[in-house]
Protein backbone atom coordinates (compact mmCIF):
# COMPACT_ATOMS: atom_id res chain seq x y z
CA UNK A 1 0.00 0.00 0.00
CA UNK A 2 1.12 3.54 -0.71
CA UNK A 3 0.03 7.08 0.08
CA UNK A 4 -2.06 6.21 3.12
CA UNK A 5 -4.12 8.73 5.02
CA UNK A 6 -6.78 8.52 7.71
CA UNK A 7 -10.36 9.81 7.54
CA UNK A 8 -12.63 9.34 10.59
CA UNK A 9 -10.56 6.36 11.77
CA UNK A 10 -10.54 4.64 8.35
CA UNK A 11 -7.35 4.11 6.36
CA UNK A 12 -7.59 5.26 2.75
CA UNK A 13 -4.97 4.10 0.24
CA UNK A 14 -4.28 2.48 -3.09
CA UNK A 15 -2.21 -0.61 -3.84
CA UNK A 16 1.00 -0.88 -5.82
CA UNK A 17 -0.77 -3.21 -8.25
CA UNK A 18 -3.74 -0.86 -8.90
CA UNK A 19 -2.01 1.02 -11.73
CA UNK A 20 -3.79 -0.85 -14.53
CA UNK A 21 -7.12 0.50 -13.32
CA UNK A 22 -8.57 3.98 -13.19
CA UNK A 23 -7.74 6.18 -10.21
CA UNK A 24 -9.41 4.75 -7.11
CA UNK A 25 -8.83 4.23 -3.39
CA UNK A 26 -9.55 1.42 -0.94
CA UNK A 27 -10.94 2.03 2.54
CA UNK A 28 -9.80 -0.23 5.38
CA UNK A 29 -10.20 -0.33 9.14
CA UNK A 30 -7.84 -2.33 11.32
CA UNK A 31 -7.40 -5.81 9.87
CA UNK A 32 -10.46 -5.39 7.66
CA UNK A 33 -9.17 -4.56 4.20
CA UNK A 34 -11.02 -3.12 1.21
CA UNK A 35 -14.28 -2.64 3.09
CA UNK A 36 -15.19 0.19 0.71
CA UNK A 37 -13.83 1.48 -2.59
CA UNK A 38 -14.17 4.85 -4.30
CA UNK A 39 -13.29 5.82 -7.88
CA UNK A 40 -12.21 9.30 -8.82
CA UNK A 41 -13.87 10.53 -12.01
CA UNK A 42 -12.40 12.73 -14.71
CA UNK A 43 -14.89 15.51 -13.87
CA UNK A 44 -13.70 15.64 -10.23
CA UNK A 45 -16.52 13.53 -8.83
CA UNK A 46 -15.90 10.71 -6.33
CA UNK A 47 -18.04 7.59 -6.82
CA UNK A 48 -18.63 4.79 -4.31
CA UNK A 49 -17.88 1.46 -6.04
CA UNK A 50 -18.64 -0.85 -3.12
CA UNK A 51 -19.31 -0.91 0.62
CA UNK A 52 -18.60 -4.53 1.62
CA UNK A 53 -17.87 -3.54 5.20
CA UNK A 54 -21.22 -1.85 5.77
CA UNK A 55 -19.58 1.46 6.59
CA UNK A 56 -22.34 3.75 7.91
CA UNK A 57 -23.76 6.16 5.29
CA UNK A 58 -22.75 9.24 7.32
CA UNK A 59 -19.15 8.02 7.42
CA UNK A 60 -19.16 7.19 3.70
CA UNK A 61 -20.37 10.72 2.99
CA UNK A 62 -17.59 12.21 5.12
CA UNK A 63 -14.97 10.03 3.40
CA UNK A 64 -16.36 10.89 -0.04
CA UNK A 65 -16.31 14.62 0.72
CA UNK A 66 -12.78 14.41 2.08
CA UNK A 67 -11.65 12.51 -1.03
CA UNK A 68 -13.20 15.21 -3.21
CA UNK A 69 -11.22 17.86 -1.30
CA UNK A 70 -8.03 15.80 -1.74
CA UNK A 71 -8.73 15.00 -5.41
CA UNK A 72 -5.63 16.78 -6.79
CA UNK A 73 -3.43 15.26 -4.06
CA UNK A 74 -4.68 11.72 -4.80
CA UNK A 75 -4.20 12.05 -8.56
CA UNK A 76 -0.68 13.44 -8.00
CA UNK A 77 0.14 10.54 -5.65
CA UNK A 78 -1.21 8.10 -8.25
CA UNK A 79 1.04 9.68 -10.89
CA UNK A 80 4.09 9.47 -8.59
CA UNK A 81 3.40 5.78 -8.05
CA UNK A 82 2.34 4.67 -11.54
CA UNK A 83 3.78 7.36 -13.82
CA UNK A 84 0.41 8.43 -15.20
CA UNK A 85 -3.29 8.15 -14.55
CA UNK A 86 -6.51 7.43 -16.35
CA UNK A 87 -10.10 7.41 -15.22
CA UNK A 88 -12.64 4.62 -15.62
CA UNK A 89 -15.46 7.07 -14.89
MOBELPE-V994717 format. One record per residue. N is the residue number from 1. RES is the residue in one letter. SS is DSSP state (hx for helix, st for strand, lp for the rest). PHI is phi in whole degrees, -180 to 180 (none if undefined). D_LAST is the distance of its C-alpha to the last C-alpha in Angstrom with 1 decimal. Layout:
# MOBELPE-V994717
n=N res=RES ss=SS phi=PHI d_last=D_LAST
n=N res=RES ss=SS phi=PHI d_last=D_LAST
This chain:
# MOBELPE-V994717
n=1 res=X ss=lp phi=none d_last=22.6
n=2 res=X ss=st phi=-133 d_last=22.1
n=3 res=X ss=st phi=48 d_last=21.5
n=4 res=X ss=st phi=-82 d_last=22.5
n=5 res=X ss=st phi=-148 d_last=23.0
n=6 res=X ss=st phi=-113 d_last=24.2
n=7 res=X ss=st phi=-132 d_last=23.2
n=8 res=X ss=lp phi=50 d_last=25.7
n=9 res=X ss=lp phi=84 d_last=27.1
n=10 res=X ss=st phi=-106 d_last=23.9
n=11 res=X ss=st phi=-85 d_last=22.9
n=12 res=X ss=st phi=-119 d_last=19.4
n=13 res=X ss=st phi=-162 d_last=18.6
n=14 res=X ss=st phi=-130 d_last=16.9
n=15 res=X ss=lp phi=-95 d_last=18.9
n=16 res=X ss=lp phi=-60 d_last=20.4
n=17 res=X ss=lp phi=-96 d_last=19.1
n=18 res=X ss=lp phi=-84 d_last=15.4
n=19 res=X ss=lp phi=-59 d_last=15.1
n=20 res=X ss=lp phi=-77 d_last=14.1
n=21 res=X ss=lp phi=-110 d_last=10.7
n=22 res=X ss=lp phi=-68 d_last=7.7
n=23 res=X ss=lp phi=-60 d_last=9.1
n=24 res=X ss=st phi=-157 d_last=10.1
n=25 res=X ss=st phi=-134 d_last=13.6
n=26 res=X ss=st phi=-106 d_last=16.2
n=27 res=X ss=st phi=-112 d_last=18.7
n=28 res=X ss=st phi=-132 d_last=22.3
n=29 res=X ss=st phi=-146 d_last=25.7
n=30 res=X ss=lp phi=60 d_last=28.9
n=31 res=X ss=lp phi=-83 d_last=29.0
n=32 res=X ss=st phi=-85 d_last=26.2
n=33 res=X ss=st phi=-98 d_last=23.2
n=34 res=X ss=st phi=51 d_last=19.6
n=35 res=X ss=st phi=-79 d_last=20.5
n=36 res=X ss=st phi=-149 d_last=17.0
n=37 res=X ss=st phi=-145 d_last=13.6
n=38 res=X ss=st phi=-123 d_last=10.9
n=39 res=X ss=st phi=-104 d_last=7.4
n=40 res=X ss=st phi=-95 d_last=7.2
n=41 res=X ss=lp phi=-99 d_last=4.8
n=42 res=X ss=lp phi=-58 d_last=6.4
n=43 res=X ss=lp phi=-83 d_last=8.5
n=44 res=X ss=lp phi=95 d_last=9.9
n=45 res=X ss=lp phi=-75 d_last=8.9
n=46 res=X ss=st phi=-124 d_last=9.3
n=47 res=X ss=st phi=-118 d_last=8.5
n=48 res=X ss=st phi=-72 d_last=11.3
n=49 res=X ss=st phi=-94 d_last=10.8
n=50 res=X ss=st phi=-160 d_last=14.5
n=51 res=X ss=lp phi=-138 d_last=17.9
n=52 res=X ss=lp phi=-67 d_last=20.4
n=53 res=X ss=lp phi=-93 d_last=22.8
n=54 res=X ss=lp phi=53 d_last=23.2
n=55 res=X ss=lp phi=-64 d_last=22.6
n=56 res=X ss=lp phi=-57 d_last=24.0
n=57 res=X ss=hx phi=-53 d_last=21.8
n=58 res=X ss=hx phi=-62 d_last=23.5
n=59 res=X ss=hx phi=-70 d_last=22.6
n=60 res=X ss=hx phi=-58 d_last=19.0
n=61 res=X ss=hx phi=-64 d_last=18.9
n=62 res=X ss=hx phi=-63 d_last=20.8
n=63 res=X ss=hx phi=-62 d_last=18.5
n=64 res=X ss=hx phi=-59 d_last=15.4
n=65 res=X ss=hx phi=-63 d_last=17.4
n=66 res=X ss=hx phi=-66 d_last=18.7
n=67 res=X ss=hx phi=-62 d_last=15.4
n=68 res=X ss=hx phi=-62 d_last=14.4
n=69 res=X ss=hx phi=-67 d_last=17.9
n=70 res=X ss=lp phi=-96 d_last=17.4
n=71 res=X ss=hx phi=-48 d_last=14.1
n=72 res=X ss=hx phi=-62 d_last=16.0
n=73 res=X ss=hx phi=-60 d_last=18.1
n=74 res=X ss=hx phi=-66 d_last=15.5
n=75 res=X ss=hx phi=-64 d_last=13.8
n=76 res=X ss=hx phi=-64 d_last=17.5
n=77 res=X ss=hx phi=-65 d_last=18.5
n=78 res=X ss=hx phi=-59 d_last=15.7
n=79 res=X ss=hx phi=-64 d_last=17.2
n=80 res=X ss=hx phi=-63 d_last=20.7
n=81 res=X ss=hx phi=-80 d_last=20.1
n=82 res=X ss=hx phi=-110 d_last=18.3
n=83 res=X ss=lp phi=91 d_last=19.3
n=84 res=X ss=lp phi=-166 d_last=15.9
n=85 res=X ss=lp phi=-130 d_last=12.2
n=86 res=X ss=lp phi=-146 d_last=9.1
n=87 res=X ss=lp phi=-118 d_last=5.4
n=88 res=X ss=lp phi=-89 d_last=3.8
n=89 res=X ss=lp phi=-122 d_last=0.0
